[in-house]
């Protein structure tokens, strides 16, 4: 039974651990935390495909290194973060609910009022590490829309499962879902 799935992503070879979601379905665990080489390469390749934008936004937490590196590489002075919890320093906060495939409960995403004001009338590029069910993406889109921003693009390093068929996202590679034995599903 396979325990890892081998992929080449932005020219970097990686073995993703296969992790069970339930007794019938498993996913390839993709984590860019701590992987500077992969983060830099993915940011470079996504920026090459990105539409014109004013700000990048991502959701806490796995998209953080990617959004930072994309902003750094393109010379942006600021990028935006939707938090999983409201912080004391945040003002005029608003939130939306989200359910992610890798989380077993409903979460909320929070946006600071100052960041919301920056988005008004601006082109916003939504980025994440992996798009699977699209729930996190939908929550980010709702935050951007409520703030008065215009979504100019949706990007991820990997598209997993049904997300691979979406025509409204730009991604670098396909990541299959796996059966309970670790075999890729078609």
C-alpha positions as CSV (number, residue, x, y, z in Angstrom):
1,X,0.0,0.0,0.0
2,X,1.5,3.3,-1.0
3,X,2.2,5.8,1.8
4,X,3.4,8.7,-0.4
5,X,2.5,10.3,-3.7
6,X,5.4,11.5,-5.8
7,X,4.9,14.9,-7.6
8,X,6.9,17.5,-9.5
9,X,5.6,21.0,-8.5
10,X,7.2,24.1,-10.0
11,X,10.3,22.0,-10.9
12,X,10.6,20.6,-7.4
13,X,10.2,16.9,-6.7
14,X,8.3,16.1,-3.5
15,X,6.7,13.0,-1.9
16,X,3.4,13.9,-0.3
17,X,2.3,11.7,2.6
18,X,-1.1,10.0,1.9
19,X,-3.4,10.7,4.8
20,X,-6.9,9.2,5.4
21,X,-9.8,11.6,5.7
22,X,-12.2,8.8,6.5
23,X,-12.5,5.0,5.9
24,X,-13.0,5.5,2.1
25,X,-11.0,8.6,1.1
26,X,-7.4,9.8,1.6
27,X,-5.6,13.0,0.5
28,X,-2.0,13.8,-0.4
29,X,-0.9,16.1,2.4
30,X,0.7,19.2,0.8
31,X,2.5,21.5,3.2
32,X,4.8,24.3,2.1
33,X,5.6,25.5,5.6
34,X,9.3,25.4,6.0
35,X,10.0,24.5,2.4
36,X,11.6,27.7,1.1
37,X,12.7,26.2,-2.2
38,X,9.2,25.0,-3.1
39,X,7.5,28.2,-1.8
40,X,9.8,30.4,-4.0
41,X,9.4,28.2,-7.1
42,X,5.6,28.1,-6.7
43,X,5.3,31.8,-6.2
44,X,7.4,32.5,-9.3
45,X,5.4,30.1,-11.5
46,X,2.0,31.4,-10.2
47,X,3.1,35.0,-10.8
48,X,4.0,34.1,-14.4
49,X,0.3,33.1,-14.8
50,X,-1.3,35.8,-12.7
51,X,-3.7,38.4,-14.0
52,X,-3.1,42.1,-13.2
53,X,-3.9,42.7,-9.5
54,X,-3.6,45.4,-6.8
55,X,-3.5,43.1,-3.7
56,X,-3.1,39.4,-2.9
57,X,-5.3,37.9,-0.2
58,X,-5.1,34.4,1.4
59,X,-6.7,32.6,4.3
60,X,-4.8,31.7,7.5
61,X,-2.7,29.6,7.6
62,X,-1.2,27.4,4.9
63,X,-1.5,30.1,2.2
64,X,0.6,32.6,4.3
65,X,4.1,31.7,2.9
66,X,2.8,31.6,-0.6
67,X,1.1,35.0,-0.4
68,X,4.1,36.5,1.3
69,X,6.5,35.2,-1.3
70,X,4.3,36.2,-4.3
71,X,4.1,39.7,-2.8
72,X,7.8,39.9,-2.2
73,X,8.7,38.7,-5.7
74,X,6.4,41.2,-7.5
75,X,7.5,44.1,-5.3
76,X,4.2,44.6,-3.5
77,X,4.4,46.5,-0.2
78,X,1.4,44.8,1.3
79,X,-0.7,41.6,1.0
80,X,-3.8,40.7,2.9
81,X,-4.7,38.0,5.3
82,X,-8.1,36.6,6.4
83,X,-7.6,35.4,10.0
84,X,-9.2,32.3,11.7
85,X,-9.8,34.4,14.8
86,X,-10.3,38.1,15.4
87,X,-7.3,39.7,17.0
88,X,-7.3,42.6,19.6
89,X,-5.7,44.9,17.1
90,X,-8.3,44.4,14.4
91,X,-11.0,47.1,14.1
92,X,-14.4,47.1,12.2
93,X,-14.0,43.3,11.8
94,X,-16.4,41.3,9.7
95,X,-16.5,37.5,9.1
96,X,-17.8,34.6,7.1
97,X,-18.1,30.9,7.8
98,X,-16.1,28.2,6.0
99,X,-15.8,24.4,6.0
100,X,-12.6,23.0,4.6
101,X,-11.9,19.4,3.6
102,X,-9.0,19.3,6.1
103,X,-10.9,20.7,9.0
104,X,-13.6,18.7,10.9
105,X,-15.7,21.7,12.0
106,X,-17.0,25.0,10.6
107,X,-14.6,27.8,10.9
108,X,-14.9,31.6,10.5
109,X,-12.6,33.9,8.6
110,X,-12.1,37.5,9.8
111,X,-10.9,40.5,8.0
112,X,-9.6,43.7,9.6
113,X,-11.6,46.9,8.6
114,X,-8.4,48.7,7.5
115,X,-7.6,45.8,5.0
116,X,-11.2,45.9,3.9
117,X,-10.9,49.6,3.1
118,X,-7.8,49.0,1.1
119,X,-9.7,46.5,-1.1
120,X,-12.5,48.8,-2.1
121,X,-12.5,49.2,-5.8
122,X,-9.3,47.3,-6.2
123,X,-8.4,44.1,-8.1
124,X,-7.9,41.3,-5.6
125,X,-6.0,38.1,-6.4
126,X,-7.2,35.2,-4.2
127,X,-4.4,32.6,-3.5
128,X,-4.2,29.4,-1.5
129,X,-2.0,26.4,-1.4
130,X,-4.6,23.8,-2.5
131,X,-8.1,24.2,-3.8
132,X,-10.3,21.2,-3.2
133,X,-13.9,21.7,-2.3
134,X,-13.7,25.4,-2.9
135,X,-15.2,26.3,0.5
136,X,-12.2,28.3,1.7
137,X,-12.1,30.0,-1.7
138,X,-15.8,30.9,-1.5
139,X,-15.3,32.4,2.0
140,X,-12.4,34.5,0.8
141,X,-14.5,35.7,-2.2
142,X,-17.3,36.7,0.1
143,X,-14.9,38.7,2.3
144,X,-13.5,40.5,-0.7
145,X,-16.9,41.2,-2.2
146,X,-18.3,42.5,1.1
147,X,-15.2,44.8,1.3
148,X,-16.0,46.2,-2.1
149,X,-13.0,44.5,-3.9
150,X,-13.1,43.0,-7.4
151,X,-11.9,39.5,-7.6
152,X,-9.5,39.4,-10.6
153,X,-8.3,35.9,-10.2
154,X,-8.2,32.7,-8.2
155,X,-4.9,30.8,-7.9
156,X,-3.5,27.8,-6.1
157,X,-0.5,25.6,-6.2
158,X,-2.6,22.5,-6.5
159,X,-6.1,21.6,-7.6
160,X,-7.5,18.6,-5.8
161,X,-10.4,16.4,-6.8
162,X,-13.3,18.2,-8.5
163,X,-11.4,21.5,-8.4
164,X,-9.3,20.2,-11.3
165,X,-12.3,20.7,-13.6
166,X,-13.0,24.3,-12.6
167,X,-12.3,26.8,-15.3
168,X,-12.3,29.8,-12.9
169,X,-9.0,28.9,-11.1
170,X,-5.4,28.9,-12.2
171,X,-3.2,26.3,-10.6
172,X,0.2,24.6,-11.2
173,X,-0.6,20.9,-10.8
174,X,-3.4,18.4,-10.3
175,X,-3.5,16.5,-7.0
176,X,-5.6,13.4,-7.1
177,X,-7.7,12.1,-4.3
178,X,-6.9,8.6,-3.1
179,X,-8.9,5.5,-2.0
180,X,-8.6,4.0,1.4
181,X,-5.6,1.9,0.2
182,X,-3.7,5.0,-1.1
183,X,-4.4,4.5,-4.8
184,X,-5.2,7.5,-6.9
185,X,-8.8,7.9,-7.9
186,X,-9.6,8.8,-11.5
